[in-house]
Every structure is written in C-alpha cells, then in structure tokens.
Amino acid sequence: MIKYLGSKRRLVPVLAQLCAASGARTALDLFTGTTRVAQAFKTQGVAVTAVDTARYAHIFAQCYIETDAAAVDMTALHVAIDHLNRLRGRQGYVHRTFSQEARFFQPFNAARIDAARDAIERRYAGSPLYPLLLTSLIEAADRVDSTTGVQMAYVKQWAPRSANPLVLRVPELLSGAGRAVRGDAAVVAPTLGPFDLAYLDPPYNQHRYFTNYHVWETLVAWDAPEPYGVARKRIDARDPSTRSAFNSKRTMPDALRQTVRGVDCELLVLSYNDESWLGVAELETLCGEGREVATLAFDSARYVGARIGIYDPSGVKVGRVSHLSNHELLVIAGEGDLVRHVVDAVGRMGDGTCAPGPDRLQWAP
C-alpha cells in the first residue's frame, strides 16, 4: 500500500468492526483513495463499490476491489511481473522529468520505471492483467521514492530507500465481487445504490489529491504532459476542470450535502477531522436528515508536515510545533437501533488488541 495523506490505516480495524456489526452485505467506499477501507470490507465477504476521481485510485480499485483473485491467471501474472523486473532501464519521460528536472527517483530507478511502464502499455493494455501490473508498478515506485509522502515536493537529500532497486511484486489480491467506478462523488452517488453501508471520506482541506499525487496520475495516464514548477506537476493541474468542490471552503459544504443526500444506504459512516472546515454539529446536521446520529472521535497523530513545516527552505527553524495530535471523527447515521448496535461494537474494541476505542462519543440531540 502506498504512502498516502489521509490514509485510514489506523481506523481500518474500527471501520471493519462497524461493517461486521452492521451485517452489511453491500458497501460503498465513495472516496476510496488507496482502497484500504474497501479492501477491509471486501475481506469480510461484502460486495464493495469503490469510487474516486483519481486515475491511480481507479486503477487500485480495479486491482483490489473489482478483480476476483479466484478468476486471475496467476501463472500469467507471475510471468508478467518477472518480465517487467528483468527489463533494462530506458531514459524516457519519468527519467527526464522526475529524476533530472526533479528528484523524486534516483536515475537508475526512474529509467526502470520508464521501461516497465512502456512494456505494460505495449503488451498488456486491455488485458485483465493491466490494472494489476500498473498497481504493482506504482507500489514499487512508491517504495523507492524520495518524498515525505506527497508529491508537491521532494526531500533535499536522497531518502535512503531511494537507493534500493525497483522491484515489482504480485499484488495481494482478494477473492470476491466488487466494482470500480471513476467519477465525481456528488455526481455519481445517486446512480450507485442501494447499499447496506456507505463510507464517505471526503477531502478535509484545500490540498488536492490531483497535485499531491501527480506522479501517479501521470504513470497511469502515460500521456507525457507538459510539466511545470519545481515539483514538475502536470500542466492540467492549472485547469479548473481538475479542481474539486471538496477542496474549497466555500463550495465544500454544499457538495458534501448533495453527496450525502444522493447516497442510498441503511447506514452512513462519514470520516472527518476536527481541524477542518465543518464542526461536529454541522456534520451531524448534514448527515442526520431523517436519521439518528452518533459521533466517535479518535486521537490521531498529525501529518509529518506539522513537524517539518516549521523550517524554511534553507533548514532554519522559523516556527514552533503547536500540537502533534488531533481527532479523527466518525459520524454514524442510520436507524436508531442499528446506530447504537454498531457504536457499542466499536466501544468494545478499546482493549488495545485491535485498535483504540473512541476517545470521545457524542450523540446528536
């Protein structure tokens, strides 16, 4: 799984417990990202629909959610991975843009990425193996990059992992049914249901995943876009069509309200953060139209940027760390007995064996 801002790694056991306690057989993961949560649901035998606007997220969803491991020709997959790992490097777009003009990858790995990506497009486009191989390549590249986790910048000195050779691995596929959908959440939500459980993890602020992970966007699109800036972002990042209503404080509340109203589900679970644009009361009002609502809060470490952002470009300390933790919120809405049942199930997890129990529980009046 790639390094990802907003990853719900720590909350996955909680969300999996919520899903199990709800008895869901169908689930929606509407801002799926790396599909970490969708995979947790699928592992329980739930038929999952994973949705995102990002190209790379759609590829992950095709690999881990839409693909049934039982239907994959594993021999052919292993042969393909072995072939890609044996390729000699080729100095192409990745080498020039992300190794020479920027420093995301060491030159020898950038050339290997170019060679592997060309081979995937040439030999496997249209094949069931295509999203699996692209996923393998992105995950391999992530293991040897030189960033702090986002692609708006790279570290000044090569990260130690960047010296490791690029090695593709066979993705850990899951058995079972699933669906991958690429589209805007507010637009596609009304067309997808009904679901037993819907999980929403919208962006929390103005930072766009399109630019935070522009290298992965380009690896999937493979369109050699004109790059700009120190980070060599895609030129279409300047196009208004690549901006989301969820990344604007002015437009986000209406976009989220429209999305929540469009989702057809028995139980709604919304992830949010207590340092973001909407407060708990606003979230509960938004999610609670015709539903009973409870909010769980979990103590969480802030992103590494909270620590390194106090230094200027020359490395001089220019500020101080205000705080290193915040609260991740889960707003749970549905029929009263069901909400109370799943909240009780999460409360019983606070023994340290799987995940922390909620630091705070609030019921909407």
N, C-alpha and C positions, 0 to 999 in steps of 0.2 A: 504494500500500500504506500502511495507516495506521501511525502511531507505535504501537509495541507492546512492552510489557515482556516479555522472554523471547523476542523475535524471534530467529530463527536466520539473520538476513541474512548474517552473516559466515561461517557454516558451510554455507550453501547450496551453494557450489561443492564442498565436501568431500562433502556428502551426495549431491549429484548424481553425483559421481565414484564413490562407493560403489555407488549404484544401477546406474550403467552397467557397472561392473566385475563386479557380481553377475550380470548378464544377466537381471535381473528383467523380467518382462512384466506382473506384477500386484504392486501395492503397497498397503499400509495406512498411513495417517497418522492415528494414533489420538487425538492431542490437537492438532488441526490449527490452531486459532487463526486467523490471517490466511490460511492455506493456502499460505504462501510455499514451504514444503518440498514440499507436494503438487503445487504448480504446477511446480516443478523436475522432479519425477518425470514428470508428465504431458507436459511438453515433450519428454521422451525417448521418447514413444510408449507409456508404461506406463499400463495401466488402473488408476486410483487410486481407493481408497475413503477419503474424508476424514470423520473423526468428531470431534464435540465436543459438549459440553453447552450451550454458549452459543448464544443465538438468533442473534447477529450472526455468529458463526463459521459457523453452519449456512447463513446467507444467503450468506456469502462462498464456502462450499463449493458451494452450488447454482450460484453465478455462475461461478466459475473452474474447478471440477472436474466438476460434473455437466453443465453446459451444453457442448454441442459447438458451437464457433464456426461450423462449416460449416452448421449447421442453423438459425442465427439469422437472422431477417428484419432485416438491418442497416439497411435503409431505415426500417423502423418504429422501430427503436431510436434512430436519429439524430433522427427526428421527435419521439419522446417526450422525449429529452434536451433538444432545442431548446425544446419546450413548457415543460418544467419550469424552464429557465433564464429564460424570459420572464415567469414568474409574479411578480406583485406580492406583497410580504410580507403576512403575516396574523399578528396578535398572538394566538398560541394558547399551548399548554402549554409548548413549548420557550422561547418568548419570556418567559413569566412565570417559569418555573422555573429556566431555565439562563442567563437574561440579567438579570432583575430581582432574583430571590431569590438567585441566584449569578451568577458572571461567567465562565462558560465560553465564551460567544459574545457578540459585540457585538450590540446590539439589532437593527440592520438585518439582520444575517445570521441571527439567531435567528428573526425573522419570516419570512425567506425559507425557512428550514428547515421551519417550520410549514406554509407554503403548499405546498411541494413534497411533504412527507410526506402531507398530506391528499390531494393530487392523485394520488399513487401508489396510495393505498388505494382511492380512489374510482374511478379509471379502469383500474387495471391489476391489482388483486387477482385471483389465479387465472390470470393471463396468464404465458406463458413469460418475458415481459419483467420481471415483478415482482422477482425476486431481482437482476436486473441493475441495475434502477433504484434499488433500495434500497442496493445496493453503491455505486453512483455517488454517492448522496446522503451516505452515511456517509463515504466518502473525501473528498468535497467539504467536509463539515463538519470533518473532521479537519485539513484544510489551513488552516482559519481559526479554530481553537480557541485558547484561551489557557491551556494547561496545559503541564506538563513531560513529558507523555506518558501519564499516568494520570489518572483522573477522581475520585480521592479528594480532590483539592484543585485550585484554580486559582491562577494567579500574581497577585500583588498589583496590579501594573501590567499593563495590556493588553499581551499579546505583539504585536510588530509585525505578524505575519502575520494577527492577528485583524482588522486594518483592511482587509484585502483583501476584495473581494466574493466571495460564494459562487458558484462555477462548477462545475456538474456536467460530467463528461467521460464519454465512452463507455468502459467498462471494456475492458482489453486481454484479450480472450477467447482461449481456446486450443482448438484442434481436438482431437478425440479423445473416447474414452469415459471416464466416471468416475461416481462415486456419492457422494452426500452423505447422511450419517446423523447424526441428533441423538440422543445418548444418553450414559449414563454408561459410561466405558471399561470398567470392571470387569464391568459387566453385559452389554454388547453384544459384547465381544471374542470370546467363544466362538461367536457366531452369524454371524460375518462371513467367515471364511476358506474355503479356504486361500489363502495368499499366498506369492509368491516372497520378498518383502521386507516387513517390518513395522517402521515407525519410531515410537517412543514418546518423547514429550517431556512428561512429567508435570510438574505444578507442583512447585516446589522448596521452598516455604515456606508460611507461614500466610496470605499475602496472596491474596485471592480475585479471580479474573478477573471474577466476577459484580459485585463492587463496584468493582474497578479500572476497569471499562468499563461502568458502569451507564447512562451516557447512550446508548451504542449499543444496549444491551438495550432501553431504552425506545423508541428510534427504530424498532426492529424490531417490538416488541410493540404499540406505539402504543396503550397502554391507560391513559394518563394516571394513573399510580399516585400515591398519596399520597407526597410526598417528605419527607425528614427530614434534619436536620443541616445543617452549613454547605455541604456538597457536594450537598445535595438528593438523596441516594440514594433508591432505591426502597424502600418500606416492607417489601417482601417480602425484602429483604436480611436482615431480622431473623428470618425464618422458617427453622427448621432444615433444611427441605427444599431450600433453596438453598445449603447448605453441602456441601462435598465432603470425602470421606475423605482425599483427597490433600493437603488443607490443614491436617491435624493431624499433629503429630509422632508421636502415639500410634497413629493408625489408618493412616497413610500406608504403612508397610512391608507390612502385610497386604494393603492394597488394591492395591499395585503387584505383589506376589507373585501375587495372584489374577489380575490382568490379564495378566501375562507368561505364566502357565500357560494362560490361556484363548486366547492368540493362536496360531493355526495358521500357521506360516511356516517357510520354509527358512532365512532369515537375519533375525535380530533386531538392530535398532540402537536403543539407548536413549541419549537425551541426559540429562545431569545436570550438576551444578555442584559443585565441590569445597568450597563453603561451605555446603552444605545438610545435610539430616538423615542421609543414609546415606553411609558411606565407600566407597572404591573396592572394598575386599574384600567388603563386604556386597552391593554392586551386582553384582559378578562372581559371587558365590554365587547370588544371586537369579536372574540371567539364565542361569547356566551349568548348570542342571539338564539333564544329558544332552547338553550342547553344549560345544564348545571356545570359549574367550572371550579376546578381546583388548580392551584399553582404550587409547584415544587421548586425549590431553589437549592442549588448545589455549589459549594465553594469550588472555585476553579482558578488555576494559575493563569495570569495574563500572558499574552503572546510575548515572545522574546524581544520584540520591538519596544516593549515598555522598559527594558533594561538598556538596550543599545541606543535608543533614541535620545539619550541624554548627552551624546557625544557629537561634536561637529565633524565635518568631513576629514579634518586633519587628526582626529582622535583625541582632541582636547575635550575634557568634561565641561559641559556648559549648562548642565541642569542637574536635577536630582530625581531619583525614583520616588514617585508619590505613594504608590502602593503596588503590590505584586499579585493581588488576587481580586477576583470579582465573583459574581454569582451567575451561573448558567441557569436559566429558567425553563421549566417545562409547564406550559399551560395546557391543561387536560380538560376537554369539554365533551359532554355527551349526556345520555340519560343518567339520572342521579345514582341509581344503584350500581351501574357499570362504572361510573367515575369513582365512587367510593371503593369499589372492589379492587380496581387496578392501583389506586393510591395506597390502599392497605398492603397490597402485594409488594409495592416498592418500599414501603416503610419497614417491611420485614427483612429487607436486604441490608440494613445498617449494622451488620455484624462484622464487616470488614472482609468477608470471604469472597465477595464478588465485586462490589462497588460500594462506595459510601451511601448511606441513606441520605435523604434530603436534609439539608441544613435548616430549611425553613419550609413550612407548609402553610398555605393561605387558601381559605375557601372564599369564593366571591359571595357577597351578601345576597 
